[in-house]
Amino acid sequence: YDAMKIGEIRERIERNKEINEREKSILIASLLYSLDNIANTVGHYDAYRKSNNNNLVDRFKFELINPLNESEKSFSIFRKDSNQLVREIKADVAFIDPPYNSRQYSRFYHVLETIVKWDKPALSGVAMKPPSENMSDYSKVSAPKMFDDLISHLNVKYIIVTYNNTYKPKSSSSKNKITHEQIIESLMKVGHTRQFEHSYKFFNTGKTDLKDHKEFVFITEVGVFNDNINEGKLEEK
């Protein structure tokens, strides 16, 4: 019944002509947060956990978010290709968290995308998914080239990049598309780079048990050059 409730709420939001666009956005965002809280998944919507647990049934509760007051905060939100956007904006710090492997985000979060757009696309396949769209170049062989292009056109003082070392998984779809060396090479072209590492449990579908799996954080001070890369370890807080 939870899915029926969610669908009915979204349909009523769409049909309501007495609310403005901001109010509509707040209601849709509230619905997304509410449904994600009870989703029977492992963090994405590519597949679902198999369970006969009755506690997973009829748990949905619509909760209204507390939106930011536009008059008190100064911010901008963009929905655009990142490699194009960096050519148009300037900032102090850029935080870059690109896709790591060949798994396309649009195939993992299509449920949330459909709830927002409410376009009711035709579904197909065993998993009943909509047609593929917004396929990222960062999940293809072109990833190193796209990353280098992104970094070279950033107009910022500092660049922060996160990536991991999943280079030898059993599943080819889990293998990173950009090598550690390629990341460092691109960053050092634009400034002095420091590297920090942190042991991190590998998230997968059960096919890979990686040892010494780590998450890396690279911090680059743009315009300041040094031939060496400083290394360190992230401390847990």
N, C-alpha and C positions, 0 to 999 in steps of 0.2 A: 504493500500500500504506500510505502514511502515514495516510490517513483511516481505514482499517480498523484500524490499530494504535490510533489515538486512540479510536475507538469501542469497541474491546475493553477498553482500559484503563478507560474511563469506566464501562462495564457491570460490570466486576469491582469497581470501587470501590462502585458502587451495591449490589451483591449481598453485599458483605463485611459480615457481622454481628458480626465480632470487633473492629471499630474503633469508637471513640466519635465524637461529632459534631465535636469539634475536629480529630481525626485525619483524619476524612473531608474537612473543609474544607481542611486542609493539602494533601491529595492532589489535590483538585480544583483548588486554586489553582496547584499545581505543574504540573498538566496544562495549565492555561490559559497559563501563562508558556512552557511548552515548545512548545505548538502555535503560539503567536503568533510565536515565534522563526523558524519555518520557513514561515509563511503567505505565499503568493504574492500579496500585496496591496500597495497603496500606503498602508497605514495604517488602512484600515477594511475591512469585509467586504461592502460594497455590490456590488463587482465585483472581478475578478481580472485580473492581467496575463496577456496571451497570450504564451506563450513555448514554444519547443521545446527549451529548455535542459535537458539531462539532469541538470545539477547541482541542479535544483529537485526532483528525484525521490528518494524514500527518504532524507530528511535528518532525519527525526524522531528525537529523543533525549529521553527523559523525564529531567528533572532536578528534584530535590527542592529546594524553596525553604528558606530559613533563616528560620523564622517568629519574630516578636517574642515575647519571654518576657513573658507577661501580668503576672507578679509584679514586673517591673522597669519597666514602662511604664504610664502612666495615660492612657487614651484611650477614646473612645466612637465607635462607628460607627452611623450612622443610615441606614435605607432608607425614605425618606419624602419626600413632596412638600415642596420647599424653602420654599414660601410658607406652609405650615402649620408646619414645623419652627421657623422663625425666631420664631414666637410662643411657643415653649415653652422655648427655651434661651438662655443668656447666655454671652458669650465676650469676649475682649480684641480679637481681630481676625477679620474675616470676609473670605475670599477668594472672589470671585464671578466665575465664568467661564461665562456662560450660552451656550446655542446662538446662533450668529450669524444663521442663515438658516433657510429652510423645510425643509432636510434633517433628517429625524427621526433621532435617535441610535438609536432602537430598530430602524430599518431598516438601520443601518450596522453594528451590533454584535450582530445576532441570533444569529450562530453561537456567540459566547461565551456569550450568554444561554442558549441551548439546552443547551450543554455543562454549564453550572452547574445548571440546573433539571432537565435530562434528562427532559423531558416528551414528547419525540418528537412534536412537533406535525405536523399535516398541512401539506404544502408545495404551493405552486401558482405558476403563472406561469413565464416563461422563466428567471428567476433562482432559481426554487424557494425561495421565502421563506415563512415562517409567517405567520399572520394578524397584522395590525397591532395593537399594544398599547402602552400607556404613551406616548401621543402628547403631546408637550410643548407647552404653551401658548406657550412662548418661541420656537417655530418657526411661529407663526401671527400674524395681525394683532393679536392680543391681547397680544403681547410687551411693548410699552411700558407698558401698564397693569399687567401682572404684575410687571415690573421695578420700577416705582414702588411697588407694594404691598410687594414684598420689601424694598426699601431702607428704606421708612418704618417697618417693623416689626422691623428688626434691633436687637438689644440688645447692642451692641458699642461699643468705644472707637474703633476704626479699621475702615474699609471699603476693600478693594482690589478694583477691577474691571478686567478685561481685555476689550478689544473691538478690532475693526479698522475700516477705512474702505472696506469693499466695498459701495459704494452704486451703482456704475454698471457692473455686470458684463453680459456678453452673455447669460448664462443667468439667468433670473429666480429660479431656485432658489438661486442664490448670493448674492442681494441681502440685505443686512442688514435685520433686522426692526425694530431700534431705531436711531433716528438719533443722531448725535453730540450734537446739542442736547438730545434727550430724556434721554440718560444724564446729562449735566451738570446739567440742570434737576432731576432726581430726587435726585442726590447733594448738590447745593447746598441743598436743602431741609433736610437733616439736619446739615450741617456744612461747614467750609472744605475745599475740594477743590483738589488739585494734579493736573495732567495731564502725563504723560510720553509721548513718542512714540519709536518705533524702526522704521526701515525694515525691511520683512519681505517675503520672497518669497511671492507669492500661490500658494496651493495650489488647483488645480482639475482639471477633467477635460480640459483642453486647449482649451476654448472661449473663454477670457478671458485677455487679456494686460494686466493692469492696470499702469499707470504710477503711480509715487509711492505704492505700497501701503504702509500703515503699521499697526503694532500699537500700541494705546494702553493705557496703564496709568493708572488714576485712583485716587488715594489721598485718602480723606476722613477728616478728624478730626471725629468726631461731637460735636456740641454746641458747637463753636467756629465762629463765623460771620464771614465776610468776603465782601464783594460781588464781589470779583475772584477769578478762577481763575488760579492760578500755572501756568505752562507750562515744560517743560524737555524734554531729550532723554535717553533711557536710554543709558548707556555700556555698551559690550560688555566683558565680563569674560573 
